[in-house]
Amino acid sequence: MPSNSRLSVSAVADLDHLRRMVGPDPHRPGPARGRLLAGSVPVWAIIGYIGAIAGSTEPEAITDAVIAEAAAAYDVSDEAVRAALLYYEEHRCAIDSLLEANAAALA
């Protein structure tokens, strides 16, 4: 993980714990389809929401307030959103591709 990452500065739990909060979608395999294990919320959905409210998915755009708003919107903990963000950092290309394909399908 990049040393300038917001997660490395503000994570409330160790990275291994956050990684254990995300698992595969049993019906749609692949790195773009990771889901929060508690609640089965797709990581891509949280990341898409964060991008919409923050204007970017770059770490410097994602404030504690953005994390709190995403947590409230998806009825998950701030820690779960941080787990989704960590997963996104580690699978950015796959998730960005899925979000772009979804946007193109709506256009």
TIKE-296079 format. One record per residue: x, y, z of N, C-alpha, C in turn; residue in three letters; residue number from 1. Coordinates in nm, 3 decimals. Example, Ala and Ser with C-alpha at 12.3 -4.5 7.8 and 13.67 -1.06 7.14 Angstrom:
2
+---------+---------+---------+---------+---------+---------+---------+---------+---------+------+------+
!     nxx !     nyy !     nzz !    caxx !    cayy !    cazz !     cxx !     cyy !     czz ! doti ! zagu !
+---------+---------+---------+---------+---------+---------+---------+---------+---------+------+------+
!   1.319 !  -0.569 !   0.780 !   1.230 !  -0.450 !   0.780 !   1.320 !  -0.330 !   0.780 !  Ala !    1 !
!   1.285 !  -0.225 !   0.708 !   1.367 !  -0.106 !   0.714 !   1.290 !   0.003 !   0.787 !  Ser !    2 !
+---------+---------+---------+---------+---------+---------+---------+---------+---------+------+------+
This chain:
107
+---------+---------+---------+---------+---------+---------+---------+---------+---------+------+------+
!     nxx !     nyy !     nzz !    caxx !    cayy !    cazz !     cxx !     cyy !     czz ! doti ! zagu !
+---------+---------+---------+---------+---------+---------+---------+---------+---------+------+------+
!   0.085 !  -0.118 !   0.000 !   0.000 !   0.000 !   0.000 !   0.089 !   0.124 !   0.000 !  Met !    1 !
!   0.054 !   0.224 !  -0.078 !   0.137 !   0.343 !  -0.084 !   0.150 !   0.410 !   0.052 !  Pro !    2 !
!   0.266 !   0.466 !   0.081 !   0.289 !   0.527 !   0.211 !   0.210 !   0.655 !   0.230 !  Ser !    3 !
!   0.163 !   0.719 !   0.122 !   0.085 !   0.840 !   0.136 !  -0.064 !   0.812 !   0.146 !  Asn !    4 !
!  -0.101 !   0.687 !   0.156 !  -0.241 !   0.649 !   0.163 !  -0.307 !   0.701 !   0.289 !  Ser !    5 !
!  -0.429 !   0.747 !   0.275 !  -0.509 !   0.792 !   0.389 !  -0.529 !   0.678 !   0.488 !  Arg !    6 !
!  -0.541 !   0.556 !   0.438 !  -0.562 !   0.442 !   0.527 !  -0.445 !   0.419 !   0.620 !  Leu !    7 !
!  -0.325 !   0.438 !   0.571 !  -0.209 !   0.414 !   0.656 !  -0.202 !   0.516 !   0.769 !  Ser !    8 !
!  -0.268 !   0.629 !   0.753 !  -0.267 !   0.734 !   0.854 !  -0.385 !   0.721 !   0.949 !  Val !    9 !
!  -0.504 !   0.689 !   0.898 !  -0.623 !   0.701 !   0.981 !  -0.697 !   0.570 !   1.005 !  Ser !   10 !
!  -0.642 !   0.456 !   0.966 !  -0.711 !   0.330 !   0.988 !  -0.731 !   0.305 !   1.137 !  Ala !   11 !
!  -0.847 !   0.255 !   1.173 !  -0.878 !   0.229 !   1.314 !  -0.842 !   0.087 !   1.354 !  Val !   12 !
!  -0.805 !   0.006 !   1.260 !  -0.767 !  -0.132 !   1.291 !  -0.649 !  -0.169 !   1.202 !  Ala !   13 !
!  -0.580 !  -0.276 !   1.238 !  -0.466 !  -0.315 !   1.155 !  -0.513 !  -0.362 !   1.017 !  Asp !   14 !
!  -0.424 !  -0.357 !   0.920 !  -0.459 !  -0.386 !   0.781 !  -0.507 !  -0.529 !   0.762 !  Leu !   15 !
!  -0.449 !  -0.624 !   0.832 !  -0.494 !  -0.763 !   0.817 !  -0.639 !  -0.778 !   0.862 !  Asp !   16 !
!  -0.675 !  -0.711 !   0.970 !  -0.814 !  -0.714 !   1.017 !  -0.907 !  -0.656 !   0.910 !  His !   17 !
!  -0.868 !  -0.543 !   0.851 !  -0.950 !  -0.482 !   0.746 !  -0.963 !  -0.575 !   0.626 !  Leu !   18 !
!  -0.853 !  -0.641 !   0.589 !  -0.859 !  -0.734 !   0.475 !  -0.955 !  -0.850 !   0.502 !  Arg !   19 !
!  -0.964 !  -0.894 !   0.625 !  -1.054 !  -1.005 !   0.658 !  -1.201 !  -0.965 !   0.656 !  Arg !   20 !
!  -1.229 !  -0.837 !   0.646 !  -1.367 !  -0.789 !   0.642 !  -1.427 !  -0.796 !   0.502 !  Met !   21 !
!  -1.344 !  -0.824 !   0.402 !  -1.389 !  -0.830 !   0.263 !  -1.364 !  -0.970 !   0.209 !  Val !   22 !
!  -1.460 !  -1.021 !   0.134 !  -1.445 !  -1.152 !   0.074 !  -1.503 !  -1.153 !  -0.067 !  Gly !   23 !
!  -1.492 !  -1.268 !  -0.134 !  -1.541 !  -1.276 !  -0.271 !  -1.694 !  -1.285 !  -0.277 !  Pro !   24 !
!  -1.748 !  -1.241 !  -0.389 !  -1.890 !  -1.261 !  -0.416 !  -1.905 !  -1.406 !  -0.462 !  Asp !   25 !
!  -1.985 !  -1.486 !  -0.394 !  -1.995 !  -1.628 !  -0.431 !  -2.063 !  -1.651 !  -0.567 !  Pro !   26 !
!  -2.132 !  -1.550 !  -0.619 !  -2.204 !  -1.565 !  -0.745 !  -2.136 !  -1.499 !  -0.864 !  His !   27 !
!  -2.046 !  -1.404 !  -0.835 !  -1.974 !  -1.331 !  -0.941 !  -1.827 !  -1.322 !  -0.903 !  Arg !   28 !
!  -1.746 !  -1.418 !  -0.947 !  -1.605 !  -1.418 !  -0.906 !  -1.526 !  -1.305 !  -0.972 !  Pro !   29 !
!  -1.414 !  -1.276 !  -0.912 !  -1.321 !  -1.178 !  -0.969 !  -1.292 !  -1.067 !  -0.871 !  Gly !   30 !
!  -1.178 !  -1.003 !  -0.888 !  -1.135 !  -0.900 !  -0.794 !  -1.224 !  -0.776 !  -0.793 !  Pro !   31 !
!  -1.298 !  -0.750 !  -0.898 !  -1.387 !  -0.633 !  -0.900 !  -1.512 !  -0.656 !  -0.817 !  Ala !   32 !
!  -1.535 !  -0.778 !  -0.776 !  -1.660 !  -0.815 !  -0.710 !  -1.648 !  -0.843 !  -0.561 !  Arg !   33 !
!  -1.542 !  -0.793 !  -0.497 !  -1.529 !  -0.811 !  -0.353 !  -1.648 !  -0.753 !  -0.279 !  Gly !   34 !
!  -1.684 !  -0.815 !  -0.166 !  -1.798 !  -0.770 !  -0.087 !  -1.761 !  -0.762 !   0.059 !  Arg !   35 !
!  -1.822 !  -0.670 !   0.129 !  -1.807 !  -0.670 !   0.275 !  -1.874 !  -0.795 !   0.327 !  Leu !   36 !
!  -1.807 !  -0.869 !   0.412 !  -1.865 !  -0.993 !   0.463 !  -1.986 !  -0.967 !   0.551 !  Leu !   37 !
!  -1.983 !  -0.861 !   0.629 !  -2.098 !  -0.822 !   0.709 !  -2.189 !  -0.738 !   0.620 !  Ala !   38 !
!  -2.303 !  -0.791 !   0.585 !  -2.399 !  -0.717 !   0.504 !  -2.390 !  -0.742 !   0.356 !  Gly !   39 !
!  -2.284 !  -0.805 !   0.309 !  -2.267 !  -0.838 !   0.166 !  -2.276 !  -0.718 !   0.073 !  Ser !   40 !
!  -2.232 !  -0.602 !   0.119 !  -2.232 !  -0.483 !   0.034 !  -2.114 !  -0.491 !  -0.062 !  Val !   41 !
!  -2.138 !  -0.475 !  -0.191 !  -2.026 !  -0.478 !  -0.287 !  -1.932 !  -0.359 !  -0.266 !  Pro !   42 !
!  -1.804 !  -0.387 !  -0.270 !  -1.704 !  -0.281 !  -0.256 !  -1.722 !  -0.178 !  -0.367 !  Val !   43 !
!  -1.748 !  -0.223 !  -0.490 !  -1.760 !  -0.129 !  -0.601 !  -1.872 !  -0.029 !  -0.576 !  Trp !   44 !
!  -1.980 !  -0.071 !  -0.509 !  -2.091 !   0.021 !  -0.482 !  -2.048 !   0.130 !  -0.385 !  Ala !   45 !
!  -1.975 !   0.092 !  -0.282 !  -1.926 !   0.190 !  -0.185 !  -1.829 !   0.287 !  -0.252 !  Ile !   46 !
!  -1.740 !   0.234 !  -0.334 !  -1.641 !   0.317 !  -0.402 !  -1.710 !   0.411 !  -0.500 !  Ile !   47 !
!  -1.808 !   0.363 !  -0.573 !  -1.883 !   0.449 !  -0.664 !  -1.953 !   0.562 !  -0.589 !  Gly !   48 !
!  -2.009 !   0.530 !  -0.474 !  -2.076 !   0.631 !  -0.392 !  -1.975 !   0.735 !  -0.343 !  Tyr !   49 !
!  -1.863 !   0.687 !  -0.293 !  -1.758 !   0.778 !  -0.245 !  -1.711 !   0.870 !  -0.358 !  Ile !   50 !
!  -1.690 !   0.814 !  -0.476 !  -1.649 !   0.896 !  -0.589 !  -1.751 !   1.003 !  -0.622 !  Gly !   51 !
!  -1.878 !   0.970 !  -0.609 !  -1.984 !   1.066 !  -0.639 !  -1.989 !   1.178 !  -0.536 !  Ala !   52 !
!  -1.975 !   1.144 !  -0.408 !  -1.988 !   1.249 !  -0.306 !  -1.859 !   1.326 !  -0.284 !  Ile !   53 !
!  -1.745 !   1.262 !  -0.305 !  -1.616 !   1.329 !  -0.283 !  -1.563 !   1.392 !  -0.411 !  Ala !   54 !
!  -1.618 !   1.352 !  -0.525 !  -1.569 !   1.405 !  -0.652 !  -1.447 !   1.332 !  -0.705 !  Gly !   55 !
!  -1.398 !   1.236 !  -0.628 !  -1.278 !   1.161 !  -0.666 !  -1.264 !   1.041 !  -0.573 !  Ser !   56 !
!  -1.191 !   0.942 !  -0.621 !  -1.157 !   0.829 !  -0.533 !  -1.010 !   0.832 !  -0.494 !  Thr !   57 !
!  -0.945 !   0.943 !  -0.520 !  -0.806 !   0.959 !  -0.478 !  -0.803 !   0.976 !  -0.326 !  Glu !   58 !
!  -0.703 !   0.918 !  -0.260 !  -0.699 !   0.923 !  -0.113 !  -0.713 !   1.061 !  -0.052 !  Pro !   59 !
!  -0.654 !   1.162 !  -0.115 !  -0.661 !   1.296 !  -0.055 !  -0.803 !   1.354 !  -0.058 !  Glu !   60 !
!  -0.891 !   1.300 !  -0.140 !  -1.030 !   1.348 !  -0.147 !  -1.120 !   1.280 !  -0.045 !  Ala !   61 !
!  -1.072 !   1.172 !   0.015 !  -1.157 !   1.091 !   0.102 !  -1.130 !   1.128 !   0.248 !  Ile !   62 !
!  -1.215 !   1.214 !   0.299 !  -1.203 !   1.262 !   0.436 !  -1.279 !   1.171 !   0.532 !  Thr !   63 !
!  -1.260 !   1.193 !   0.661 !  -1.336 !   1.118 !   0.761 !  -1.485 !   1.142 !   0.743 !  Asp !   64 !
!  -1.523 !   1.264 !   0.703 !  -1.665 !   1.295 !   0.682 !  -1.722 !   1.215 !   0.565 !  Ala !   65 !
!  -1.645 !   1.199 !   0.458 !  -1.688 !   1.119 !   0.344 !  -1.705 !   0.973 !   0.387 !  Val !   66 !
!  -1.610 !   0.922 !   0.464 !  -1.620 !   0.784 !   0.514 !  -1.745 !   0.768 !   0.599 !  Ile !   67 !
!  -1.772 !   0.862 !   0.686 !  -1.890 !   0.856 !   0.773 !  -2.019 !   0.861 !   0.691 !  Ala !   68 !
!  -2.022 !   0.945 !   0.588 !  -2.142 !   0.954 !   0.504 !  -2.166 !   0.824 !   0.428 !  Glu !   69 !
!  -2.060 !   0.765 !   0.374 !  -2.073 !   0.637 !   0.303 !  -2.118 !   0.528 !   0.399 !  Ala !   70 !
!  -2.064 !   0.527 !   0.519 !  -2.104 !   0.427 !   0.619 !  -2.253 !   0.440 !   0.651 !  Ala !   71 !
!  -2.299 !   0.562 !   0.668 !  -2.441 !   0.584 !   0.698 !  -2.529 !   0.542 !   0.579 !  Ala !   72 !
!  -2.485 !   0.575 !   0.459 !  -2.564 !   0.543 !   0.339 !  -2.580 !   0.393 !   0.320 !  Ala !   73 !
!  -2.479 !   0.316 !   0.356 !  -2.483 !   0.171 !   0.337 !  -2.509 !   0.094 !   0.466 !  Tyr !   74 !
!  -2.533 !   0.167 !   0.574 !  -2.564 !   0.108 !   0.704 !  -2.455 !   0.009 !   0.747 !  Asp !   75 !
!  -2.330 !   0.055 !   0.735 !  -2.215 !  -0.022 !   0.780 !  -2.129 !   0.069 !   0.867 !  Val !   76 !
!  -2.031 !   0.012 !   0.932 !  -1.943 !   0.091 !   1.018 !  -1.840 !   0.169 !   0.936 !  Ser !   77 !
!  -1.785 !   0.272 !   0.997 !  -1.674 !   0.344 !   0.933 !  -1.560 !   0.247 !   0.903 !  Asp !   78 !
!  -1.537 !   0.155 !   0.995 !  -1.431 !   0.056 !   0.976 !  -1.457 !  -0.030 !   0.851 !  Glu !   79 !
!  -1.582 !  -0.064 !   0.826 !  -1.616 !  -0.143 !   0.707 !  -1.587 !  -0.062 !   0.580 !  Ala !   80 !
!  -1.616 !   0.068 !   0.583 !  -1.585 !   0.153 !   0.467 !  -1.433 !   0.159 !   0.448 !  Val !   81 !
!  -1.359 !   0.168 !   0.556 !  -1.213 !   0.167 !   0.546 !  -1.164 !   0.034 !   0.488 !  Arg !   82 !
!  -1.229 !  -0.076 !   0.523 !  -1.194 !  -0.206 !   0.466 !  -1.221 !  -0.206 !   0.316 !  Ala !   83 !
!  -1.333 !  -0.148 !   0.275 !  -1.365 !  -0.138 !   0.132 !  -1.261 !  -0.052 !   0.060 !  Ala !   84 !
!  -1.220 !   0.057 !   0.124 !  -1.118 !   0.144 !   0.064 !  -0.983 !   0.072 !   0.050 !  Leu !   85 !
!  -0.946 !  -0.006 !   0.149 !  -0.822 !  -0.083 !   0.140 !  -0.832 !  -0.184 !   0.026 !  Leu !   86 !
!  -0.945 !  -0.255 !   0.017 !  -0.964 !  -0.350 !  -0.092 !  -0.954 !  -0.278 !  -0.226 !  Tyr !   87 !
!  -1.016 !  -0.161 !  -0.233 !  -1.010 !  -0.082 !  -0.356 !  -0.867 !  -0.044 !  -0.391 !  Tyr !   88 !
!  -0.789 !  -0.002 !  -0.294 !  -0.649 !   0.032 !  -0.320 !  -0.575 !  -0.086 !  -0.381 !  Glu !   89 !
!  -0.608 !  -0.206 !  -0.335 !  -0.538 !  -0.326 !  -0.379 !  -0.595 !  -0.383 !  -0.509 !  Glu !   90 !
!  -0.714 !  -0.337 !  -0.551 !  -0.779 !  -0.388 !  -0.673 !  -0.837 !  -0.273 !  -0.756 !  His !   91 !
!  -0.771 !  -0.161 !  -0.752 !  -0.821 !  -0.037 !  -0.815 !  -0.854 !  -0.056 !  -0.963 !  Arg !   92 !
!  -0.766 !  -0.116 !  -1.038 !  -0.786 !  -0.129 !  -1.183 !  -0.914 !  -0.208 !  -1.214 !  Cys !   93 !
!  -0.932 !  -0.320 !  -1.148 !  -1.049 !  -0.404 !  -1.173 !  -1.178 !  -0.332 !  -1.135 !  Ala !   94 !
!  -1.178 !  -0.265 !  -1.021 !  -1.299 !  -0.196 !  -0.975 !  -1.327 !  -0.074 !  -1.063 !  Ile !   95 !
!  -1.225 !   0.001 !  -1.098 !  -1.245 !   0.115 !  -1.188 !  -1.303 !   0.070 !  -1.322 !  Asp !   96 !
!  -1.256 !  -0.044 !  -1.373 !  -1.308 !  -0.096 !  -1.499 !  -1.456 !  -0.131 !  -1.487 !  Ser !   97 !
!  -1.494 !  -0.192 !  -1.375 !  -1.634 !  -0.227 !  -1.353 !  -1.720 !  -0.101 !  -1.343 !  Leu !   98 !
!  -1.672 !  -0.001 !  -1.269 !  -1.748 !   0.123 !  -1.257 !  -1.762 !   0.193 !  -1.393 !  Leu !   99 !
!  -1.657 !   0.191 !  -1.474 !  -1.664 !   0.250 !  -1.607 !  -1.762 !   0.175 !  -1.695 !  Glu !  100 !
!  -1.762 !   0.042 !  -1.688 !  -1.856 !  -0.037 !  -1.768 !  -2.000 !  -0.009 !  -1.724 !  Ala !  101 !
!  -2.023 !   0.003 !  -1.595 !  -2.157 !   0.035 !  -1.545 !  -2.200 !   0.172 !  -1.594 !  Asn !  102 !
!  -2.112 !   0.269 !  -1.591 !  -2.144 !   0.406 !  -1.636 !  -2.174 !   0.405 !  -1.786 !  Ala !  103 !
!  -2.096 !   0.330 !  -1.863 !  -2.119 !   0.324 !  -2.008 !  -2.253 !   0.258 !  -2.040 !  Ala !  104 !
!  -2.292 !   0.160 !  -1.962 !  -2.420 !   0.093 !  -1.985 !  -2.538 !   0.185 !  -1.958 !  Ala !  105 !
!  -2.518 !   0.284 !  -1.872 !  -2.625 !   0.379 !  -1.840 !  -2.630 !   0.496 !  -1.936 !  Leu !  106 !
!  -2.523 !   0.514 !  -2.013 !  -2.516 !   0.632 !  -2.103 !  -2.597 !   0.611 !  -2.230 !  Ala !  107 !
+---------+---------+---------+---------+---------+---------+---------+---------+---------+------+------+
